[in-house]
Amino acid sequence: MDARKAKDFLVQQTAQQAALENVPLSDLEKRMMYFTETGKCPEDPIALHDAFEDEYDTRQYETKISNLLHHAYKRVRKQDPITLQTWNEAIRRLRRGDHYLMVMWGQRPGIHAPELIGLGLGVLLLAALAGSRWITHVLPPPNPHLIQAILIAFILACLLFRNAIGKAVGWVVDHTLGRFVDEFVDEKDDS
């Protein structure tokens, strides 16, 4: 399957899902799903992007298409194993390139990163406060120079190994909070 056929399939499935949900999906919105900056685009990517930007809000569009894609995937997963294989093949093919459709596929429906980051930091702060109060009752206070050395080492590690720490935090979020969010979204969609 080439990239064009993969996009044709996913656009068709998204349009079908939009029809099932009575969500309007314009021709320009469908055409924008084919957008790519580096690969073959069926039309001039700059003109397409400019026309799209004049009429639509990018964030709302990405959320809309992401939701439709994920709902379509759930429908296909439940109904048709052959279409599911085609879906998975299309996604694998598009992951090899730089395609706008994959940006929307990568988003979690109804979840926005800044909100999750804020929630995670809040929970982490509360846990740190509770943990520090518990530790001060159980253990005597440590040497202040040791705490300072640990803090400096942590800051240096964050500065020097920014990408590795970012990937590690991303992995932890995807494999802990991400799974919880997926289950929550699945339950919400089923009801």
N, C-alpha and C positions, 0 to 999 in steps of 0.2 A: 504494500500500500504506500503510495507517495503522499506527500504533505497535502496536496490539493484534495485528493480523495478523502484523506483523514478529516480535513476541515469540512468538506461537503457533508460527510456523515454526521459530524458533531453539530454542524449548523442545522441540518435537517432534524436531528433529534431535539435540539433546543427549540426549534420552531414548533415541533409537534408538542413539546411540553408546554410551551406558551399557549398554544391553542387549547390544550386540556385544562389549563389553569385560568383561561380567559385573560391572559396578560398580553397587552398589545406589544407587538414586535415589528418594527418598521423595516422596510427594505434597507435603509441606511444602517440600522443596527445590525442586521444580518451581514451586510457588506463589511462592516467594521470588524466582525469576528474573523475575517480573512486577513486582517492587517498584520504586516510584519515589516520590520525595518531592514532586515538583512536578506530575507529570502524572496521568492517570487510572490508578488501580490497581484491579484487579477486586474487591479487598476492602479493608477498613480498613488502611491502611499501618502505623499504630501497633500495632494488634493483631497483624498479621502479623509485624512486626519483633520484638515482645515474645515471641510464641510461638516464633519461630525462635531468638532469643537464649537461650531456656530450654533448647533441645535441642542446638544445634550450636555449634561453634567457627567463628567467621566466617572466620578465615584459612584453615583447612583446607577449608571449604566453597568459598571463592573459588578456591583452588588446584585443587580437584576439578573445579569447573564450568569453569574456564579450560582445564584439560587436555582435558576432554571436548569443549568447543567447538572447540578447535584441532584435535583429532584428527578430529572430525566434518567440519571444513572441509577437511582434507587428503583425507579419504575422498570427499567430494562433488567436490572439485576434480579428482580422478583419475577418478571414475565418471560424472558427469552434468553436462554444461555448462549445461543448462536450470536444474537445481536450484542450480548455482553462481551463475547470474544472480539467482535469487530470493534466495539468501543475501546476495549483495553489495547488492542493493536493500534488504533488511531492515536490514543494517548501516548503510547510508547514511541510512535513515529514522530509526533510533534515535540516530544521532549528532546529530540536530537537537534532542534533548531531554536530560533528565537521567535516565538509566535505569541501574539497578544492573547490569543485564546487560552494559552497555557497559564497566563497570569490570572485569568478569571477562574480557571479550573483549580489553581492552587489556593484560592481563597476559601476560607471556611464560611459557609452560609450563615449570615446573622451574627458573626463574630468579627470584631475589629481589634487588631493588634494593640492599639493604644489602650483600649479598655482592659484587655487581658494583662498588659504590662502593669497598669495601675493596680489592678486587683492583686496580681502576684506580688508586687512590691508592698502593698498594704498587708497582705498575709505574712510575708517575710518579716516585715517590721514588727508586727504583733508577736510573731513567734520568737523573734530575737529579744523583745522586751520580756516576754514571759520566761524565756530560757535564761536570760541574765538574772532575773529575780530568783529563779530556782537555784541557779549556780551559786549565787552569793550566799544563800542560806546553807548550802551543802558544803562548799569548798571555801577555804580562806582566800582573800583577794590575792591575785598573782602579782608578781613584780611588774610595776608600770613600764619598765624598760622592755620587758618581754612582750607586753601588749603593743607597745609602740613598734617593735621590730616586726611583729606579725602583721600589723596594719600597713607598714611600709612595704613589706614583701607582697602583700595582697594587691596594693595599688600598683607596684611595679609589674607584677604579673598581668594585671588588667591592661596596663599600657603596652607592655612588650608582646603579649600574646593575645591581642584583641580579637583576632579572627578565630583562634582556637577556643577561646572562652565563649565567644558568641555562638560558635557551632555547638559547644557543649551545653550551653544554656538552652539553645534552640532544641537540641536533642532531648534534654530533660523535659522541656515544656511539651514537645510533641508526644513523648512517651508517658507523660503523667497527666498534666492538665489537658492536653490535646485529646487524649482518649476519653476523658470525662466529658469534654465539650462535645465530641462526636456522638457519644451515647445520649447526651442531653438533647442535641439537635435531632437525632433519630427518633427519640421518644416524642418530642414536640411535633415532628412532621407526621408521625403515625396517628397522633390524636386529632 
